[in-house]
């Protein structure tokens, strides 16, 4: 099962934001290991440059919930079926292209 979540921040017409090719500056998590069951979670943040960015998050097993308006920060949880290493991919995109990075979160038994 693959989960795809995308959010795009709309810029106001007066903002006149110049866009360049996206670049991920950092992809980080507040935890590298979590217990299954949904009560414990990891908060993952993607910092990127490029202007007019949208973010898409993917993981093979587990749940991803968007935490902020532009989609650059998510909460990741997993159930018992998800025990083990999970590779989470964040893709930052705009009209000039896209770039992806991955991070590994381990889901353990409590």
N, C-alpha and C positions, 0 to 999 in steps of 0.2 A: 504494500500500500504506500503510495506517495502522497504527501500533503504539499500543496502549493498555496502560498499566501502572498498576495501582492497588495501594496498600498501605494498610491501616488499622491504626492502633495501638489496641490494646484497653486500656482503662483498668480498673484493678481496681475492684471494687464499693465498696471503702472509700475510693477516691480522691475521690469526690463532686466531679467537675469541672463547673463551671458553663460552659455553652456559649453563645456569642454568634454572631452572623453572622460568617462568616470574612472576614478581611481579609489580603491579601498585603502584607507589609511590604517585602520585597525578593525579586527574582528575579535571580540573578547567576551568572556563569560565570567560571572561572579563565582561560579563553581565548575570544577572539572568532573565531579562525581555527584550523583543524586540517587536517592532511594526511589524505587518504583512506588506507584500508588497515587500520584498526583498531589499529595500534600507537600512534598518537597519539590522544588523546581529550580531551574537555572535561568538567570536573566542574561540574554545574549544581546550584545550591541554591535552594530556595524557603523563605523564612521567612514564616510566617503566624501570625495569632492567631485565636482563636475557640473553642478547646477541642474535643476529640474529632474531630480532623481526619483526613481521608483525602486522598491526593494521586493525581491521574491525570495522566500525561504523554502528549503526542501529538506526532508528527512525521510528515510525509508520506514522507520517505525517510531512512534512517539507523537506527541501533540504539541503544536506550535500555536501560540496566541499572541497576536500583535498588541503591543503595549502603548504605542504612541501614534500620533497622527500621520507621520510620514512613513511608518513601517520599518524604521531603522532599529527598533528594539523589540525583542520578543521574549516570551516566557516559554520554556521547554519542559515538558513533563513526560513521564512514561509509565506504562502499566507493566504487570508481571511478564507479559509476553515480549517486552522490549528489553529485557536484561542484557547487558553487554555494551560494547562500544557503539555509539551512534555518531555517524558523520552528518553534520548539519551544514548545508551550503547556503550562503547568502549571495545573491546576484544583485548588483546595483546597476541600473540602466537609465539611459536617457536617449534623446534623439541621435546622439553621436556614437553610441555603442553600449557595451555592457562589459562587466568584469565580475568574476566570482572568486570567492574564497571559502574554505571549509574550516570547521572547528570540530573537535571530538569531545563528546560528553559521554561519560560512562554511567549507565543505570545499574545500580546494585540492589541486592536484597537488603531489607532493613536489618 
